[in-house]
Amino acid sequence: MNARLALLSTVVPGVAESELFRLALQHAVGELGALGGTVHLRGPMSALRLVSAAGLPPALTRPWEILDQEGPLAPARALHQGSGVWVPLESDGLADPAGRPDPAGLPAEAADVTWPGTGLAALPVFSGDRSIGALTLLMGDGGEPTPEQWDFLRAVIAWTEERMVQAPPPSGPSQTELSGERLRQAMKEVSVGSWDWNIQTGDLIWDEAALELYGTRPEDFTGKIENWMRIVHPDDLAPTLAAAQGAIREHGVYEAEYRVRKLDGTWGWTQARGRATYDEQGEAHRMIGVGWDSNEPRTARDALSRALRHMSDGFLAVDDAWRITFANLEAERTLGFSEEELFGRTLWDLPSARQVPGLESRCRRAAAEEKPAGFDIHVPDSGRRYHLRLVPGPDGRTLYLTDVTEKRRLAEEHRVAERAASERAARITELTTALAKATTSQDVVDAVARRVLPPFAATGLVVQVREGDRLCNVGSVGYPEDFLDLLDSREPVQPNPLWDAVLAGTPLFLSSPQEFATRYPGRADLPGHAGKQAWAFLPLTASGHTFGVCVVAFDRPRRLTDEERTLLTTITALVAQALERARLYDAEHGRSRELQRSLLPRGLPDLPACTAAARYLPAGQGMDVGGDWYDIIPLSGGQVALVVGDVMGHGLPEAATMGRLRTAVHTLADLELPPDEIMSHLNDIVGGMGEESYVTCLYALYDSTTRVCSIARAGHPPPALVSPDGTVHFPELAADPPLGAAEPPFETVELTVPEGSLLVLYTDGLVESAKREIDEGMAELARLLRTAHEDGTDADLERLCDTLTEGLLPTEHQAADDAAFLVARLHALTGDKIASWPLPEDPKAAGQARRHVREQLSAWGLDGLTPTTELLASELVGNVVRHAKGPVRLRLLHGAELICEVFDGSLTMPRIRRATETDEGGRGLQLVTALSQRWGTRYTPTGKCIWTEQALLGPDSHKEPPLPPLDLTFLDTGDFDGDLDALPFGDQSL
């Protein structure tokens, strides 16, 4: 069932019609997303009266107060068709520009008002087989309701029709039948107005008394039946019209009592009496009648009211239908309404009566026995307990309410005290169990708060431990933060109840603020700040050493019995032992956390190839440190290594293993080995640690010059790759076993990654738990990444990390495993920043290399680096030609640094050595070291690469760089004329 329909079904029968219409409109507007709605009821002649509106301003509803049933308006169409209608609005919301009628049938008075929305949806309301009104909705941008929405509206209409039948009839202030004599007497005492209604034309005539009676100014009276419809209370309109139609149909007397709106805006009860006349064909022609104010005085009841008004017990009088006819002051206070508000209302409709379970059934059962009866009832709102005595009478029933709250409370307190003694013993057992399970100091405080405070009716707890000459807070319950800050900021002066308990090693009990101020006048302000009235200061002693104090406080003055003091002292001994053990754990756990933090990267490098953010999330409280780690390692040639790993288990050995493996990965990565070889070396290292070691790892190598990411893993979850269009997928990687159990070689998968893609590496603790399978966790990770891409929050990687943490590891769920993840946005080095040339395998290669360097650096605006780069390129190319083999290739990369790379087909790696004074060669790599920021070599699939890096010179790139701070005695520049091509290059023993 629709949730709104289910909610409507809970409305109790007997609700007034105006409330039914309001509820129906609110839920219809809410379900369909409409702008507003109205309910009209059929009146006399061809009039429809607006009886309820929701969401529409007066400027729109005023022209709709009275509508023609025969007109083109949406409510009228629905009424005549007997089914739902959809009437679209024109784009401008008004009449058709050509002068044709507005499709929505808007009234002429609304011609100067801009109607929003797309159209009107209307459904008829029936009473039996006869349509009596219509519900209309002004739809928003959604347009015509869908079939499902039409079904919902029909269900709401059906609910309204059903509840209208159950709605109470108008209940006037006087319930007595007006006999002819009584009517004549009433006419003498009150002003009687006469009226004449032409049933066929709708004309209406009121005399001056009728105008006054019905709250209408002469200038506002139009002489139409619509005047009367406007002033009748919405709840009374339908039954009053039904009475008139019944009198016309049955040729009888029309009698009705209903409320009308007076000139001051209030509602007053009136009575009307009339009879219809008929023409020759038997059709009703006119109805003539009179009306008068029916708020008659009730002398007898007023006298009885004065007699019962000030009874100490509550007194109610109800009629046979359980409608309230009298209530004294005490009953008004108990029920929460004035006598005027209670008069005429059914007792069971009052909120206070509905709150008492079984009240109606018990009263009805007692009334059926026709003899006095009594029983206790409890009013939940006030918490009071009453004894209700019901006495039946000839014209109804009287109810007496006696407040027995205090009497019952004393009896209950006696029973509670007996139960408390047995419960206290059980709670001590529970406390012992809870303290045995407590791991941290906060666990101990929580256990005391749950197991000690309730049985003693205590409301405050502070636990402090001694650190030097100060007492420091460990935990608290029931105290405001400003008081705890005040307590921490106080200097340790004497006398002081906290220090007195610690130094003496004996409990201290203070039963009131006055006793506190008398003993500690210098601390008399503390009870006011704390909001407490009594205290027990209990020293914490373990192994003969008092190290703190536990303070149990109460909201009201209380003198503890000897039994309670002994019990609290015994409890404190248990708390002290548990807290001492927990403090040792806290200290060791803190050291472990600090060790782990020191083993993880303090910050991630800012690299041209990638920008990154990462998180390490330790396991929940009570768990030791883990072995998850992540790393980013910058490599040569625009490459970067991304690593994440997980040493299974928790504890210092696992954290130490993580540190060793992270160092090993750095060392192996600096050798620029391919991913599969690095994993093989790590497998050997873990295998040598013993059978207990279990490690998973994922190593990704990204080359920004080719946009290729090479990935190898050992027992680790695959990474998540987020493409620039927001697509998330997990690459299919070989499921190699964990390190230490794998058999090399490891498989490497190469992916071509688009510029700006996100690569997310993570450990299993992020996506897997006891309540969630790893597949479910990976699906949730993918959903969070897609959502972040769609709303643009993935642009900020730190914010993205927070989003993933909140979505996968919310703070309210304690994790059993630690987790680490790394989010990297990969950037490619564009083609205009890369230059590459093949070189011949002959001595001319060095000259060609210098020419390529000059031309390319000039194109890049790096002329200031040209001489140094020429020297480096000449030295590297010359030695490749002399000592290695082809093919030879030169490549320049213009990124955050200028990188010069020379490729050849040899696997022999150069090494730097110290040349003696008599050596003719051996100084080539010393020259490379002096001229470059750093240099190195790496293997390639076809040989090796020798590379150098130089820092860019900044804006003034044409300025000559300073000579390197090295004694370049091996370079004779005396005869150098600026022509590098004239110099010989190539160290014969590089």
N, C-alpha and C positions, 0 to 999 in steps of 0.2 A: 504494500500500500504506500502511496505517496506520503512523505513525512508530514506535509501540511494537512492532508486529509486525516491522517492519524491524530494530529494535534487537535483538529476541529472535533473529532469524535470524542475527545475527553471532556468537552464542554457539557456541563450537567444540564438536563432538561429544565425548563422553566425560566430560561434567561429571557429578558425583555427583548422585543423585536428590534429596537434600536441597536442593542448590543450584538444581536445576530447579524444585522446588516453590516455593522462596522467590522466584525470579524471576517465575514465573507469577503468584503471588499479588500481588506488588508491582505488576506492570503491570495486572492485572485491577482491583485496588482503585483505582489511579490513574486508569485510563481511565474507570471508571464512577462515580468519586467516592464509592465505598463507604466505610463506616466501618472495615471489616476483613474478613478472610476466613480460611478453613481448608481443609486438604486431608486427607482421610481415605483410608486404604487398607483393603481387605477383608482380614480375618484369618481364622483358623480359626473354625469354627462360624458363629455369626451376629454376629460382632464386627466393628466398624469402628474402626481405630486412628488417632488424630490424629497425623499425622507432620509437619505444618507449620502455622504460624499467623502472621498478620500483622495488626498494628493493634489486636488485642484483648487486654485485660488478663487476667491469670491467673484472676481471679474469674469470667470468662465462659468461658474455655477449659478450666478444670479439669473441670467436669461433662461436657465433650465429648471427653475423652481416649479413652474407650471407649464406643461407641454400638452399639445393637442394629440389625442390618441389617434386621430385620423390623419395626421400630418406625415411628412416625409422623414421625420427624425428617426435616428437609429433605434431608440427604445420603442417607438410606435411601430416600426417595421417588424421588430422581433415579436411584439405583442400580437400583431395581426397574422404573421406567418406561423406563429407557434413554434419557431425553431430559431437557431442562431443565425445572425446575419453579420456580414462584413461590409462596411461602407467606407471606401477609401477617401482620404482628404485630397484636395488639389495641392499641388506643390507649394502654393503660397498660403495655404491654410484658410482661404476665404472663398468667396463665390467665384464662379467661372467668369473669366474676363468677358466672355461674350454675352453675359447677362443671364445665362441659363442657371437653374437652381444648383446650389452646391451639392455635389454627390453625397456628402456626409449629412446633408439636411440640417446644417447649423441654423439656429434661429436668427431672425433678422436683427435682434438686439445685439448679437455677437459680430455683426458685420465689420465693426471697427476694431475688433480684437483679433490679434494674430494667434491662431490655434496651432500649437506644435503637434508633432507626431505624424503618423502615417495613415491613421484611419480609426474607426470606431468598431468594436466588436460587441454585440449585444445578444443576450439570451433572455427568453421570457421566464417569468416566475408564475407557477400555477398553484391554485388551491383546489384540489380535486381535479375536475376536468376543465376548470375555468381559469384563464390567464388573468392574473391580478396585478402584474407589474413586470419590470424588466431590470436586469443588471447590465450595465454598459461600461466598457473599458476603453480609455484613450490609449492606443498602442504607440510605442516608441519606434525606434529604427528597425525593430524586428519585423514590422509589418503584420500581415494577417496571421492569426494563430495557426499553429500546426495542428494536425488531427489529434495528437496527444494533448495539446493544450486545450482544444475544444472539449475533449473528454474530461479534462480536469475541471473546466468551468461547469460542465453539466453536473459533475459530482458535487461541486460547491453549491449549485442551485438546488440539487436534491436534498442536500444537508439543510439548507436554509428552509426549504418547504417543510421538511419533517419537523424542524425545531419551531417553526412559526405555529404549527398546530399545538405544540406543547407550551407556547408562551403564555404567561398569566394574563388574564383579562384585566382591564383597568380596575383598580381597587381604590375607590374613592374614600374620602374621610368618613363618610356615613354609609353604613351597610344596611340600614333599615329600609323596608319597602315604603314608598311614599303613597299613602292612601289619599283619596280625594280630599278628606278633611285636613290631613297633614299638609297636602300641597297648598290648600288655600291659606293655611296658617303661615307656611313658608313665604308665600307671596306677600303677606302683610309685613313680614319681618325683613325681607330682603328686596332689593330692586330687581324687577323682572323685566327682561327684554323680550320683545316679540320679533319673529322673523317669518318671511314668506319666500319660499324657494320655488321657482318655476322649473319643474323637473325636465321639461322638454327643451327649454331655451337656455337653462343654466343661469337665468337672472336671479338675483338675491336681493331682498329688501330687509334692512335692519332699522329699527327705531333707535333713538338716542341711547336708551338703556342698553340695548343690545351692542351698540358700538362700544360703550364703556365696558360692558361685561366681557366682550371679546378683544379688548385692548387694541382697538383700531381707531385712528384719527379720522374725522370726516373727510379730510382732503386725500387720505390714502384709500378710501373705500371706492371700489370700481363698480360695485353692483353685480358682481359675478361670484359664482360659487367658489372660485379660486381664492377669494378673500378668506373664506372660512377654512379652506384646506391649509392655507399658510400658517394659521395660528393654532392648529391642533397639534398636540404632542405626537411625534412620530410613532411612539409605542401604542397610542390610543386610536390612531387614524383607521387602521384596518378593522378592528372590532366595532368601531363606531359606524363606519360605512356598512359593515355587515348587518348591524342592527337596523339601519335605515332601509337597506335593500330588503331585509326580511319583513319589515313592517309594510313596505310597498307591495311585496309579493303576496303577503298573507292578508292584506287589507286590514291590518291591525294598528295598534297604537305604537308610535315610535318613542322609546324611552332609552336614554343613554346618559352615562356619567363619564366625563373625560376631562383631561387637562388642556388648558389653553394658555397661550403666552400673553402676559399682561404687558402694559406699556413700559413698565420698569424692567422687563426682561425676565421676570420670575414666572413660574407656572402655578396656576390656581385651578382648583377643581370647580367644574360647572356641571349642572344637570340640564337636560333638554327633554322636552315632551312635545309631540306633535302628531298629526294625522294627515294622510295623503287624500287628495280628491282625484276622481277619475273622469275621463270624458265618455262620450257615448259608446266608443269602441272598447271601453274597459281599460284603456291605457292610463297610467298615472299621469296626472296633469300638474298638480301643485301639491306642496306640502307646507302646511302652516303650523306654527308652533311657538313655544316660549322657551326661554332659558334663564337660569338664575344661578347665583353663587351658592355652592353646596357646602361651604365650610361653616357648618352650623355649630354653635356652642353646645357643649355637653356638660351641663351643670352637675349632673349626678356623678359622672366619671371624674370631673375636676375635683369634686369634694372628696371622692375616694382617693384620688391622687394625692391631695394634701394630707390625708390621714396616713398614707403609706409611704410618702415621699422620703421621709428621713429614717426609715427602719434601718437598723444596723445590718440586717441580712438583706441579700438581694431578693427582690420580689418581681415576678413576672406574671401577667395575665395573658392567656392566649385563648382564641376561640376554637371551635371544633376543627377548623382547618389548620390549626397551629399558627395562625397569624397573631402577631403581638398586638394587644389592645392597651397594655399599660406596662410601664417599667419605672421603678423608682431609681433614686440616685445611685445606689450601690449596684444595681443591675446595669445601669448605663456605664458605670466605671468598669465593671467586669466584662461587658460585651464590647466596649470600645466605641459606642455610638450614643448620640443624644436620643431622648424620647421621640423627638420629631422624626429622626432618622430611622428609629426602630418601628414606629407605628405602621401597621399594615404589612410589615414584612414577615415572611414565613420564617419561623425560628431556625429551620434547618438550612436556610440560605445564608445565614450569618457566618462569616469566616471563623469566628471563635467557636461556634457550634460544630462546624465541619471538622475542626481540628481535634475534637474529642472523639476518639474511636468508639463506635457502638452507641453513641448518645441517642440518636434518633430511634434505633431499634429498641433500646431499653425503655425509653419514655413511652413509645407506642405500646409496648407490651404491658407496661404498668397501667397506662390509660385504659387498655382493653379490659383489664380486670376490675375497673371501676371501684378501686379502693386505694387509699393513700399508700405510697411506696417511697423508699429512700435508698440512695446509693452514693458512693464517692465518685467524683470525676476529677480529672487533671487537665488544666489548661496549659498547653505547651508554651505558648508565647510568654505568659507572665510567670510560669512556673508555680502558680498557686494551685492548691488542692481544695475542693469544695465538697460539702455534703449536700446533695440535691434531694429535696423532698417534694413530691408531686401529689397534689390533692385534686381529684376530679370534682367538677361542679355541674350544675344543670346547663349553663351556657358556655362551658369551656373548661379550662383547667388553670390552676395557679401553681407556680413553681417557686420554691424558696431555696436560696443558695446561701449556705453558711460556710465561711472561710475556716477550714480546719487545718490550714497549712502548718502552723506552729505545733499544733497538737500531734499531727502525723509526723512532723519532723523530729520531735523529741523521741517518739517511739522508733522511728527509723534509725536515728543516731545510736540508740541502744543496740539495735540489731547489727548496725554497721560496725560498731566497736567490737562486737563479738567476732564478726567475720574478719575484721582487720587483723586480729591477733593470729589467726591461722594463716591468713594470706601473707603476713609479714614473714613468717617462717619459710613459706614457699618462695617468696621473692629473694630471700637470702640465698637459698639454694640456686635460684636462677642467676643471681649476681655472681656467685662463685663460678658457675659455668661460663658466664659471659667474660669474666676477668681472665679465666684460663685461656679463652680464645683471643683475647685482645692482643694485638701486635704492636701498635703504636701508642703514643701517649694520648692522642685524640681518641683512639678506640677505648681507652680506659675511662676518659672523661664521659664519653657517650654512654658507656655501660653504667656508670654511676648515675647519670642523669635519668636513664630509663628505669633502672632497678631500685634506686634508693629514694629519689625525690617523691614519686607518687605515694608509696605506703606511709610516708611521714607527712603528707600534704605540704611538702616544701616546694618552693617556687624558684629558688635561686641556688646556683652552684658556682664556686670559684675554686680552681686548683692552682696553687703557686708552688714553685720550687726555689730553693735557695741557690743563688749563684754569687759567690763572694759575699758582699755586704748588702745585696739587694734580693728582693723576692720578685721573680718573673712569672707572668701568667703562662700556664700550660693550656688551659681551656676554661670555658665558662658557659653557663646556661642561665637565661632569665635576667641578664643585666644589660643595660644600654651601653653602646660603644663608648659614649663620652665618659661614663663612669669608669670603664676599664682603662681608658687613656689616663684619667685622673689618678687611678690607682697606680699605674705604672710610673707616672711622673713624680709621685710623692717621694721625698727623701726619706731614708730609713731612720726616722727619729723615734725616740722612746718617750712615753709609753705608746704601745701600738698593739692591738689585740692579735694581729697576725704574727708579729715577732714574739709576743708573749707566749703564744701557743708553741712556736718553734723552739724558742730558747728553753722554756720550762719542760717541754715534752709532754705536757698534760692538756686535756681538753679544756676549753673555756666556753661557757654557755651564758648568753645574754638574752633575756626574755622580752625586752621592750626597748624602744629608743631612749626612754628616760634612764633605764639602767645603763645603757651604753654611754649616754652623756655624763652620767655621774662618775663612771669609772674612767672614761677617757674624754675629759672636757676639751682637750686640744683637737680631738677628732669628731666633735659633735656634729659636724656638717656632713659626715659620710652617710648616715642613714637617709638623710633627705636626698642626696644624690643617687643613692642606690635604690630607693623606693622600697626598702625592706623594714620589717618591724621586729624580727627576732633572729638570732644567729647561733650557730654551733661552730666554733673554731676547733678543728680536729687536727692534731699534728700527724704528719706522715713519717713513720719510723720503720726502717727496715734494717736488719742486721745490726741493731743497736745504735743506728745513726739516724737522727731526725733531719730530713732533707727538704721538708716542705710542709704545707698546710692545706687542708681541704675545708672550705667554708660552706656549710649548708644553711640557707636562709629561708625565712617565711614572710608572707605578705601581711600577716597580722601578728600582734603580740601573742607569744605562746611560751608557756613554761613546760618544758619537756619533763616527763615523768622519769623516775630513776630507771625504770625498765627501758625506756626509749633512749636514755643517755648511754646506758650500758650497751645497748644494741648498736648504736651509732659508733661507739668506740671500737667494738668488735669489727664492724664493717670496715672502718678506716684501716685497721691492720691488714685486711685483705687487699684494700685498694693500694696501700703503700707498697706491698710486695709486687703487685702487678705493675704499678707505675715505675718502680725501679727497674724492672725487667724491660719495660717498654722504652725507657729512656736509653738504655744500652742499645736496644735495637735501632732507635732513632739516630743515635750517634754513628753506629756502623753503617746504617743505610745512607746517611748523609755523606759519609766518606766515599762510599761506593758510587753514589751519584756524581760526586765531584770528579772521581777518577774517570768515570764514563764520559762526562762532559769534556774532560781534558783530552780524551782520545779521539773525539770527533772534531771535524774542521771548525775552527773558530769563525771562519767566514768563507764565502765562496768567491773565487776569482771573477773579475769582470773581464770577459773575453769577447773578441769580435765574433767568434764562431758561435757563441751561445750566451744567453742571459739565463740565470737560474735562481731558484729559491728552494729551500728544503726544510724539513721538520724532522725532529726526533721526538717520539712520544713514548715516555716510559710506561711500563705496566702499572696497573692500579695499585692502590694502597695495600701493603702487605706482601707485595712481590719484590724480589731482589732485582738488581740491575741486570740488564740483558746484553746481547751482543750484536745488535743491529747497527749498521753503519752505512754511510754514503760518502761519495767523494767526487770531485771534478779535478782532472789533471790536465793542464795545458801541455800540448806536445808541439812538435815542429810542423812547418808547412801548413798552418791553418787547421791543424787537427786538434781534437780534444777528446779525452777519455771520460766517460760517465760510468760510475761504479756504484752498485748497491749490494750489500751482503747481509747475511744473518747467521750468527753463531747460535745454534739452538741451546736453550737452557737459560738459567738466570744465576748470577753470582759473579764473584770476583774472577774466578778462572775463565769464565766466558768473556768477561770484559777484557781481560788480558789477552786472550786469544784474538779477539777482535782487533786490538791494537797492533799485534804482531802481523796479522794478515793485511791490515791497512798499510802498514809500512812496506810489506812485501809487494803489494800492488803498485805502490808508488815507485819502488825500485825497478820492478819489471816494466812498468809503463815508460819510465825514463829511458830504458833500453830500446824503446819503440818496437817491441815485439808485437806480432799480430795477436788478436784476441784469443785464438785457439791455443797458441803457445803459452800465453800468460795463464790461461786456465789450467793447462797441463802442469806448469810449474807450481801453481797454487795447490793443485791436487796432490803433488808430491809433498808439499810442506804440511798440508793437513794430515796426509797419511802418516807422516812421521810423528805426529803428536799423540797418537794412540787411538784405540778403538772408540773411546768415549766421544771424540770430537765429531760433530755433525754440522757441516757448514754448507749453506747455499749462497750462490753468488751470480751476478749478472754484470757483464762487462760490455760496454758499447763504445765503439770508436767512430767518431764522426769527422769526416773530411769536408771542410767548408768549400774546398775548391771543386769538388765533384758532387757534393750533396749526397754522398753515399755514407750510410751508417752501417757498420759491421758489428753484429751482435753475437755473443756467445754466452751461454748460461749453463749452470750446473745446479739442477734441482730447484731452480728459482722460478717464481711466477713471471710470465712474459710482460714486457712493458706495454703501456698504452700509448698509441700514437694518434694525436689529434691533428688532422689535416686543416689547412687554412679555411676550408668550407665547413668545418665543424664536425666532419665525420670522425668517429672514434673506432679504432679497431686494434686488436691485439695480434701482433705478427705471429705466424705459425713458426715456432722454433722447436728444434729437436729437444726432447725431454731427457737430457743427460742427467745421470744420477748426481747426488750431492758430492761436494769435494771430499776426498778421502775414500769414497766408495766407487768413483767413476773409473772407467778404463779409457784413457786417451786413445785416439785423438778426439777432441771436441769439435762439434760442427759449428761453423760460422755462417750466419745468414746475413746477406747484404741487402739493404733497402735503399732505394732512392727516395730521399725525403724532400718534399717541396719547401721552398723558402717560408720561414715563419711558422713551421709546424711545431707542435708541442710534443716532447717525449717525456713520459712520466714513468719513472722507475720507483719500485716500492717493494717492501717486504710483506710477507704473508700476514703479519699482525694487523695491517691496515684493512684487509679485505676478508679475513677469516676469523671466526670466533666459535665458541661453543654453541651459539645460537644462530650462526650464519655460515652456510657453506661458502667455499671460496668462489664458486661460480656466481652465486648470488652477490657476493661482495664486489666481484669484478664488474658485474652488470650495473650495480649501483654506482661504482666509480665512473663507468662510462656515462651514465645518466647525468651525474654531477658535472662532468667535463663538458658534455653537450650543452647543458643548461648555462654553464658559465660562458661558453662561447656565444650562445644566443643573446644573453643579456649584456655581453661585453665585459664582464668582470674578469675574464681570463687575461685581459691586457695587463693587469697588475698581478704579477706572480705571487707576491706575498699575500695578497687578498685571496688569490686562488687557493693557496695552501691553507688559509684559515677556513675557506669554504669546504675543502675536502676533509679537514679535521672535524669540523662540526657535523658534516653529513655522515661520515663513516665511524668516527669515534667520539660521540657526544659526551660531554663531561658527566652527565648523570649516569652513564653506564660505565662501570669499572671494567677496564680491559685486563684480561689475563695474560697478555703477551705485549711486549713492547713493539713499536712500529717505527719505520723510517721510510721516508719517500723524498724523491728529488724530482722537481719539475723544471725542465729546461726548454727554452724556446731557441730553436736552431736557426742560424743565419748563414746564408751562402755568401761566398766571396764572388762578386759579380765578374762577368767576363772582362769588363774594361779595367779591372784591377789585376788581371792575370796576363802575363806575357810569356810565351814559350817558343824556343827556336831549336831545331836540330843543328848540330855542329859536325863538321867533318873530323875524321880521325887523322889529322895531320897538324903540323905546327901552326897553320893558318887559323886554327880554331880559336886561339887566344885572341887574335886581332879581331875576328868576327864577333867574339863575345863582347869585347870592349865597345865595338861599334853599336851592337844591339843595346848595350847598357846605356850608352850616351843618348841614343835616340829615344829609348823608352823613358828614361828618367826625365829627359827634357819634355816629353809629352805629358808626363805626370806632374811637372813643375817641381821636380826634386833635383834640380841642377846642383845644389850644394852637396849632394851625396854622390855625385858622379865620380870624382877622382877616387874616393875610397872604394866605391863599388867596382870600378874598373880594376883596381888592384886586386880585390878579392876574387872577381870573376877570372882574371888572368891567371892568378895563382892556382885556383882550383881546376880550371880547364886545362892549363898547361901540364899539370901533374897527372890529370886523367889521361891526356893524350900520351904522355911519356910512360906512365906506369900501369895504366889499366887498359880496358878494351871497350869497344863501342857496343851498341850505339851511344853517342854522347848527346846530351840535351841540356840546354840552359833554360831556367824558369825564374821569373821575377814575380813576387807577390806583393802588392801594395795594400797593406791592411793597417793595423795599429803600428806595425813596424814594417820596415822594408826587408823582405826575405829574398835571399839569392840562393838558388838551388842548382846543383850540377849533378846530372844522372849519368851513370855508365853501366856497363854490363858486367863489372867485376864484383866479386863477393869479398874481396880483401879490404879490410877496414884500415884506414890510416890511424896512426897513433902519434901523439906528440912526445918528443924526447928532448933532452937537454944536449945541445951541440957544444963541443969543445971549441977552443979558440982556433984549433988547427983544422977543424972540419970545414969543408967547402960547402956542404949542404946541411939539411936537417933543420933549417930555420923557417920553412914554409908555414907550418902550422903555428909557429910563434907569431909570424906576421899576421895570420888569420885571427889569432887570439887577440892581438893588439888592436886590429882595425875593426873588429865586430863586437857587438854587445854580448853575443854568445854564439856558439857554433856546435855542430854535431853531425852524426851520420845515422842513417837508418837503412835497413834492408828494404828492397822493393821486390815485386814478383820477378823482375828481370835482372836484378843486380843490386845496386845500392844508390843512395843519394847523400851527397855532402851539402850541408846547408849552413848559412850564416844569417844572423839577424842584426839589423842596425836600427837604432832609434831614429825616428823622423826629427828633422831640425826645427819644426814649427813654422810660423809665418815667414820668417826671414830665411828662406831655404837657399838663397843664393850666396849667403855668407859662408866663407870657408870654415870648416869645422876645426876646432883646436887640435893640435897634435896630441895623439894619445900619450898618457903619462907613462911612457915606457921608453927605455933607452934603445932606440932602433939603430944600434951601431952597425947592424948587418946591412942597412940600406944606405948606400952612398948616394947622396943627393947633390953633391958638389957640382957635377956636370949636367944635372937634369935641366932640360930646357922646356919642360911642360908637355913633351910628346911622349905619352906612355907607350905608343906603338914602337918607339925606338929602344925601349928597355927590354932586356931579356927576362922572361918569367918561366917559372917551373923549377922547383927545387928537385934536384936529381935524387935526393934521398928523403923525400917528404915522409 
